[in-house]
């Protein structure tokens, strides 16, 4: 009887650990997400810097990309590109991304008096 309970308990703990490992990957705030299919922007979410969107569309159109480009903020901003994109194209996309746009400190004017 106790052996059956222990086996069930170990199975439940294993399933819980597997669930946590699989679904706990995304921890940051997604700033934006762009979905490309055969070189065309099919869907997007968030506020995308205009110049970066224009350059990404141009790269995707010339290379006929089918991928997802996502910017995520976890302390600092990280740019994720789908794994099916070659390293050279990924680097071209990263070179166009305005990291300095997100690194600058924003002043809170609501607390300033004067």
Short mmCIF file of the C-alpha atoms (twelve columns), coordinates in Angstrom:
data_MODEL
# 
_entry.id   MODEL 
# 
loop_
_atom_site.group_PDB 
_atom_site.id 
_atom_site.type_symbol 
_atom_site.label_atom_id 
_atom_site.label_alt_id 
_atom_site.label_comp_id 
_atom_site.label_asym_id 
_atom_site.label_seq_id 
_atom_site.Cartn_x 
_atom_site.Cartn_y 
_atom_site.Cartn_z 
_atom_site.pdbx_PDB_model_num 
ATOM 1   C CA . UNK A 1   0.000  0.000  0.000   1 
ATOM 2   C CA . UNK A 2   2.713  2.493  0.952   1 
ATOM 3   C CA . UNK A 3   4.745  1.491  -2.091  1 
ATOM 4   C CA . UNK A 4   1.850  2.418  -4.362  1 
ATOM 5   C CA . UNK A 5   1.431  5.782  -2.631  1 
ATOM 6   C CA . UNK A 6   5.159  6.518  -2.947  1 
ATOM 7   C CA . UNK A 7   5.163  5.574  -6.637  1 
ATOM 8   C CA . UNK A 8   2.169  7.840  -7.278  1 
ATOM 9   C CA . UNK A 9   3.816  10.664 -5.342  1 
ATOM 10  C CA . UNK A 10  7.056  10.353 -7.355  1 
ATOM 11  C CA . UNK A 11  5.126  10.336 -10.632 1 
ATOM 12  C CA . UNK A 12  3.209  13.468 -9.623  1 
ATOM 13  C CA . UNK A 13  6.423  15.242 -8.604  1 
ATOM 14  C CA . UNK A 14  8.022  14.263 -11.919 1 
ATOM 15  C CA . UNK A 15  5.048  15.562 -13.911 1 
ATOM 16  C CA . UNK A 16  5.079  18.829 -11.955 1 
ATOM 17  C CA . UNK A 17  8.828  19.287 -12.552 1 
ATOM 18  C CA . UNK A 18  8.414  18.579 -16.287 1 
ATOM 19  C CA . UNK A 19  5.543  21.098 -16.476 1 
ATOM 20  C CA . UNK A 20  7.641  23.779 -14.773 1 
ATOM 21  C CA . UNK A 21  10.623 23.151 -17.052 1 
ATOM 22  C CA . UNK A 22  8.548  23.318 -20.209 1 
ATOM 23  C CA . UNK A 23  6.319  26.300 -19.448 1 
ATOM 24  C CA . UNK A 24  8.552  28.561 -17.352 1 
ATOM 25  C CA . UNK A 25  10.815 29.686 -20.224 1 
ATOM 26  C CA . UNK A 26  9.326  33.169 -20.830 1 
ATOM 27  C CA . UNK A 27  9.987  35.440 -17.889 1 
ATOM 28  C CA . UNK A 28  10.427 38.855 -19.462 1 
ATOM 29  C CA . UNK A 29  8.093  41.538 -20.698 1 
ATOM 30  C CA . UNK A 30  7.536  41.239 -24.452 1 
ATOM 31  C CA . UNK A 31  8.012  44.673 -26.018 1 
ATOM 32  C CA . UNK A 32  7.010  43.634 -29.521 1 
ATOM 33  C CA . UNK A 33  6.672  40.636 -31.776 1 
ATOM 34  C CA . UNK A 34  6.703  40.412 -35.589 1 
ATOM 35  C CA . UNK A 35  5.661  37.340 -37.584 1 
ATOM 36  C CA . UNK A 36  6.959  36.985 -41.138 1 
ATOM 37  C CA . UNK A 37  5.747  34.432 -43.656 1 
ATOM 38  C CA . UNK A 38  7.529  34.097 -46.999 1 
ATOM 39  C CA . UNK A 39  8.934  37.620 -46.737 1 
ATOM 40  C CA . UNK A 40  5.720  39.380 -45.696 1 
ATOM 41  C CA . UNK A 41  4.799  40.738 -42.269 1 
ATOM 42  C CA . UNK A 42  1.666  38.768 -41.407 1 
ATOM 43  C CA . UNK A 43  1.064  39.879 -37.836 1 
ATOM 44  C CA . UNK A 44  2.645  42.076 -35.170 1 
ATOM 45  C CA . UNK A 45  2.125  43.044 -31.536 1 
ATOM 46  C CA . UNK A 46  3.482  45.922 -29.487 1 
ATOM 47  C CA . UNK A 47  5.197  49.186 -30.363 1 
ATOM 48  C CA . UNK A 48  7.879  48.589 -33.000 1 
ATOM 49  C CA . UNK A 49  10.389 51.355 -33.784 1 
ATOM 50  C CA . UNK A 50  9.554  52.596 -37.302 1 
ATOM 51  C CA . UNK A 51  13.046 52.419 -38.774 1 
ATOM 52  C CA . UNK A 52  13.623 48.918 -37.384 1 
ATOM 53  C CA . UNK A 53  10.291 47.678 -38.778 1 
ATOM 54  C CA . UNK A 54  11.096 49.138 -42.201 1 
ATOM 55  C CA . UNK A 55  14.566 47.531 -42.260 1 
ATOM 56  C CA . UNK A 56  13.245 44.157 -41.052 1 
ATOM 57  C CA . UNK A 57  10.587 44.165 -43.755 1 
ATOM 58  C CA . UNK A 58  13.255 44.873 -46.369 1 
ATOM 59  C CA . UNK A 59  15.500 42.052 -45.104 1 
ATOM 60  C CA . UNK A 60  12.575 39.615 -44.884 1 
ATOM 61  C CA . UNK A 61  11.393 40.517 -48.378 1 
ATOM 62  C CA . UNK A 62  14.796 40.029 -50.024 1 
ATOM 63  C CA . UNK A 63  15.489 36.761 -48.153 1 
ATOM 64  C CA . UNK A 64  11.876 35.409 -48.241 1 
ATOM 65  C CA . UNK A 65  11.965 34.780 -44.489 1 
ATOM 66  C CA . UNK A 66  9.444  32.812 -42.479 1 
ATOM 67  C CA . UNK A 67  10.254 33.621 -38.865 1 
ATOM 68  C CA . UNK A 68  9.379  35.461 -35.658 1 
ATOM 69  C CA . UNK A 69  11.340 38.465 -34.359 1 
ATOM 70  C CA . UNK A 70  10.664 39.321 -30.715 1 
ATOM 71  C CA . UNK A 71  12.094 41.897 -28.316 1 
ATOM 72  C CA . UNK A 72  11.900 41.071 -24.631 1 
ATOM 73  C CA . UNK A 73  12.892 43.086 -21.576 1 
ATOM 74  C CA . UNK A 74  14.468 41.219 -18.665 1 
ATOM 75  C CA . UNK A 75  16.525 43.939 -16.993 1 
ATOM 76  C CA . UNK A 76  17.945 44.840 -20.393 1 
ATOM 77  C CA . UNK A 77  16.427 44.363 -23.845 1 
ATOM 78  C CA . UNK A 78  17.046 41.104 -25.724 1 
ATOM 79  C CA . UNK A 79  16.209 40.443 -29.348 1 
ATOM 80  C CA . UNK A 80  15.103 36.925 -30.295 1 
ATOM 81  C CA . UNK A 81  14.960 35.659 -33.876 1 
ATOM 82  C CA . UNK A 82  13.597 32.232 -34.864 1 
ATOM 83  C CA . UNK A 83  16.114 29.406 -35.034 1 
ATOM 84  C CA . UNK A 84  15.341 28.643 -38.688 1 
ATOM 85  C CA . UNK A 85  17.024 31.915 -39.763 1 
ATOM 86  C CA . UNK A 86  20.714 31.752 -40.656 1 
ATOM 87  C CA . UNK A 87  23.285 33.419 -38.415 1 
ATOM 88  C CA . UNK A 88  24.250 36.013 -41.019 1 
ATOM 89  C CA . UNK A 89  20.666 37.199 -41.470 1 
ATOM 90  C CA . UNK A 90  20.123 37.182 -37.703 1 
ATOM 91  C CA . UNK A 91  23.179 39.404 -37.329 1 
ATOM 92  C CA . UNK A 92  21.871 41.775 -40.017 1 
ATOM 93  C CA . UNK A 93  18.594 42.081 -38.086 1 
ATOM 94  C CA . UNK A 94  20.447 42.653 -34.792 1 
ATOM 95  C CA . UNK A 95  22.583 45.351 -36.416 1 
ATOM 96  C CA . UNK A 96  19.419 47.266 -37.322 1 
ATOM 97  C CA . UNK A 97  17.864 47.036 -33.834 1 
ATOM 98  C CA . UNK A 98  18.061 50.320 -31.835 1 
ATOM 99  C CA . UNK A 99  19.275 49.001 -28.471 1 
ATOM 100 C CA . UNK A 100 20.157 52.559 -27.393 1 
ATOM 101 C CA . UNK A 101 16.472 53.529 -27.757 1 
ATOM 102 C CA . UNK A 102 15.605 51.190 -24.877 1 
ATOM 103 C CA . UNK A 103 18.730 51.790 -22.776 1 
ATOM 104 C CA . UNK A 104 18.142 55.472 -22.091 1 
ATOM 105 C CA . UNK A 105 16.729 56.463 -18.727 1 
ATOM 106 C CA . UNK A 106 13.292 58.034 -18.746 1 
ATOM 107 C CA . UNK A 107 12.696 61.047 -16.496 1 
ATOM 108 C CA . UNK A 108 9.515  60.993 -14.439 1 
ATOM 109 C CA . UNK A 109 8.093  64.497 -14.848 1 
ATOM 110 C CA . UNK A 110 5.161  63.892 -12.535 1 
ATOM 111 C CA . UNK A 111 7.348  64.259 -9.415  1 
ATOM 112 C CA . UNK A 112 9.116  67.400 -10.554 1 
ATOM 113 C CA . UNK A 113 7.703  70.665 -9.258  1 
ATOM 114 C CA . UNK A 114 8.369  74.077 -10.544 1 
# 
